[in-house]
Amino acid sequence: MDWKTLFLSPEGRIGRQAFWIGWLVLLGVNVVAGWLPLIGWVISLATIYASVCIHTKRLHDMGQTGWWQVLPWVLGPILVFGAVASVGFSALGSAFNGGEPSMAMLASLGGLLMSMFIAFAVWLAFTLWVGCSTGQPGDNKYGAPPINTAAVVL
């Protein structure tokens, strides 16, 4: 499989090794993009599509729909948004109490950190599930199994 197919096409199936190679390449690109001021944001946004493609193909190899990858993208922000709203309401409440931080605000900040940790744990668990699960041995509705999982030409 060539790099264009790996990163730019959500069709077909890939094995675990090709997934992890693609994932590590995208991680490296995003780390380097983080060092670049404006163009780095554009590069990071472009890598989202490549990430969707490799996750979709890996889920297809497992016999699953690619839509499963929506779960960490939706669940994580919901948790964090709820915690941020809680901190905001606590700050608003402390403003009415003379401006001093209240225990509720400190608890809300703790809840924010906990929800960020849970969101990260959901993302990590999903990535490990996709990357470590075995694929279906034969053909499935997404195509034939990967022919050679060790060959990814970059």
Buried (B, 14 or more C-beta within 10 A) or exposed (E): BEBEBBBEEBEBBBBBBBBBBBBEBBEEBBEEBEEEEEEBEEBBEEBEEBBBBBBBBBBBBBEBEBEBBEEBEEBBEEBBEEBBEBBEEBBEEBEEEEEEEBEBBEEBBEBBEEBBEBBBEBBEEBBEBBBEBEBBEEEBEBEEBBEEBEEBEE
